[in-house]
């Protein structure tokens, strides 16, 4: 039963690869039948668990409630989506985001729950580093807007260069990953090679310092919470 549960969880998650939008979409009826089959298996697994568990304990366990709510939401969304397709009304399958709930909340997924709980407990402690990073990103974006926005520069595609604050924030956010480097710098560099110092300073502060600090805080706090949870499990 454990193997069957994992198989249908994997099948349910993999349906996202074949549902619209997808590179190789399957017919809606095929994916709908597979999803209903998975949900019936999950419901049967939950019913079996309810029969071998005390009534009060079953309903006090939030994992069981989460699974039932996820099944209900998935069926409701599937029914609504199917009816709208009959009337050629375009919609989205919003229930896909609840599918990982099945992976986390079944009794067999104890190790995954521990990892998820450790991540959840780590999030509040990395908030301060994240806020500092966002403050740095917003300040550099404001400086970029003042430095380059008034010089009527253009990108290689002929688009305005750093004249909108939100677009500037997004471009510099992408620069943290170096995915748009050095393209994002070239219009300013062509205007004056001294402007390269701005982008070098940005990469040093945000990519090398803040990202390293962010990773260190995440790793240390995750390791700390995981040790605590493993210690409680051993006790």
C-alpha positions in Angstrom: 0.0 0.0 0.0 2.9 2.3 0.7 4.3 1.7 -2.8 0.9 2.2 -4.4 0.4 5.5 -2.4 3.7 6.8 -3.6 3.0 5.7 -7.2 -0.3 7.6 -7.3 1.2 10.7 -5.6 3.9 10.7 -8.3 1.2 10.2 -11.0 -0.9 13.0 -9.7 2.0 15.4 -9.5 3.2 14.5 -13.0 -0.1 15.3 -14.6 1.0 19.0 -14.6 3.4 18.1 -17.4 0.6 17.0 -19.7 -2.2 19.5 -18.8 -2.6 22.8 -20.6 -0.4 24.7 -20.9 2.1 22.0 -21.8 4.5 21.2 -24.6 2.8 17.8 -25.3 -0.7 18.2 -23.8 -2.9 15.1 -23.5 -6.7 15.4 -24.1 -8.5 16.8 -21.1 -10.6 13.6 -20.7 -7.4 11.5 -20.3 -5.9 13.7 -17.6 -9.2 14.1 -15.9 -9.7 10.4 -15.7 -6.2 9.9 -14.3 -6.7 12.6 -11.7 -10.0 11.2 -10.6 -8.4 7.8 -10.3 -5.6 9.3 -8.1 -8.1 11.1 -5.9 -10.2 7.9 -5.4 -7.0 6.1 -4.4 -6.2 8.9 -1.9 -9.8 8.8 -0.6 -9.6 5.0 -0.2 -6.3 5.3 1.6 -7.7 7.9 4.0 -10.8 5.7 4.6 -8.7 2.7 5.4 -6.6 4.8 7.8 -9.8 6.0 9.5 -10.9 2.5 10.1 -7.8 1.5 11.9 -7.5 4.7 13.9 -9.5 5.9 16.9 -12.3 8.2 15.8 -11.2 11.1 18.0 -7.5 10.8 17.0 -8.4 10.7 13.3 -10.3 14.0 13.4 -7.8 15.7 15.6 -5.0 15.0 13.1 -4.6 18.0 10.9 -2.9 15.9 8.2 -6.1 14.0 7.6 -8.1 17.3 7.4 -5.6 18.7 4.9 -5.9 15.6 2.6 -9.7 15.7 2.7 -9.8 19.5 1.9 -7.3 18.9 -0.9 -9.4 16.1 -2.4 -12.5 18.3 -2.2 -10.8 21.3 -3.8 -9.3 19.2 -6.6 -12.7 17.6 -7.5 -14.5 21.0 -7.3 -11.9 22.6 -9.6 -11.9 19.7 -12.0 -15.7 19.9 -12.3 -15.8 23.6 -12.8 -13.0 23.4 -15.4 -14.8 20.7 -17.3 -18.1 22.6 -17.3 -16.4 25.7 -18.6 -14.7 23.8 -21.3 -18.1 22.6 -22.6 -19.0 26.2 -23.1 -15.6 27.1 -24.6 -14.8 29.4 -21.7 -11.0 29.5 -21.0 -10.0 29.0 -17.3 -7.1 27.8 -15.2 -6.6 24.8 -13.0 -6.0 26.6 -9.7 -6.1 23.4 -7.7 -2.7 22.3 -9.0 -1.0 24.2 -6.1 -2.7 21.8 -3.6 -1.3 18.6 -5.1 2.0 18.7 -3.0 -0.3 18.4 0.0 -0.8 14.7 -0.7 3.0 14.2 -0.8 3.5 15.9 2.6 0.5 14.8 4.7 0.2 11.0 4.1 1.5 8.9 7.0 4.2 7.4 4.8 5.8 10.8 4.2 7.3 11.3 7.7 10.7 12.3 6.4 9.3 14.7 3.9 7.2 16.3 6.6 10.3 16.7 8.8 12.1 18.5 6.0 9.1 20.6 5.2 8.7 21.5 8.9 12.3 22.5 9.1 12.0 24.7 6.1 8.9 26.3 7.5 10.6 27.0 10.9 13.6 28.5 9.1 11.6 31.0 7.1 10.9 33.5 9.9 14.6 33.6 10.8 15.8 34.5 7.3 13.2 37.3 7.0 15.7 40.0 8.3 18.4 39.0 5.8 15.8 39.0 3.0 14.5 42.4 4.0 18.1 43.8 4.0 18.6 42.3 0.5 15.4 43.9 -0.7 16.4 47.2 0.8 19.7 47.1 -1.0 18.0 46.1 -4.3 15.5 49.0 -4.0 18.3 51.5 -3.2 20.5 50.4 -6.1 17.4 50.5 -8.4 16.7 54.1 -7.3 20.4 55.1 -8.0 20.2 53.4 -11.4 17.1 55.3 -12.2 18.7 58.6 -11.3 22.0 57.8 -13.0 20.7 56.5 -16.3 17.1 57.4 -16.6 17.7 61.1 -17.4 20.3 60.4 -20.2 17.8 59.0 -22.7 19.8 55.8 -23.2 18.3 52.8 -25.1 18.9 49.1 -25.1 20.1 47.2 -28.1 16.5 46.5 -29.0 15.7 50.3 -29.0 13.7 50.2 -25.7 14.0 52.8 -23.0 16.9 52.1 -20.6 16.2 52.4 -16.8 13.4 54.9 -17.1 10.7 52.9 -15.1 11.4 52.1 -11.5 9.6 48.8 -11.4 11.4 47.6 -14.6 14.7 48.7 -13.1 14.0 46.7 -10.0 13.3 43.6 -12.1 16.4 44.1 -14.3 18.7 44.4 -11.3 17.0 41.5 -9.6 17.8 39.4 -12.6 21.3 40.7 -12.5 21.7 39.2 -9.0 21.6 35.8 -10.8 24.0 37.2 -13.5 21.5 35.9 -16.1 21.4 39.2 -18.0 25.1 40.1 -17.4 26.7 42.0 -19.1 23.9 42.9 -21.5 22.1 45.0 -18.9 25.3 47.0 -18.4 26.2 47.7 -22.0 24.1 50.8 -22.8 25.5 52.6 -19.8 29.0 51.3 -20.5 28.8 52.5 -24.1 27.9 56.0 -22.8 30.7 56.0 -20.2 33.0 53.2 -19.1 33.0 54.6 -15.6 29.3 53.5 -15.2 30.6 49.9 -15.1 31.7 50.6 -11.5 28.0 50.9 -10.5 27.3 47.4 -11.8 30.5 45.9 -10.3 29.5 47.4 -6.9 26.0 46.0 -7.3 27.2 42.5 -8.1 29.7 42.5 -5.2 27.2 43.7 -2.6 24.1 41.7 -3.7 25.4 38.6 -5.5 28.6 37.8 -3.5 27.8 39.3 -0.1 24.0 39.1 0.4 23.5 35.8 -1.5 26.4 34.2 0.5 24.9 35.5 3.8 21.4 34.4 2.8 22.7 30.9 2.0 24.6 30.7 5.3 21.6 31.7 7.3 19.3 29.3 5.6 21.7 26.4 6.0 22.6 27.0 9.6 19.0 27.5 10.7 17.7 24.5 8.7 20.4 22.3 10.2 19.6 23.5 13.7 15.8 22.8 13.3 16.5 19.4 11.7 18.8 18.4 14.6 16.1 19.4 17.1 13.4 17.4 15.3 15.6 14.4 15.0 16.4 14.6 18.7 12.7 14.7 19.5 12.0 11.7 17.2 14.7 9.7 19.0 13.3 10.6 22.4 
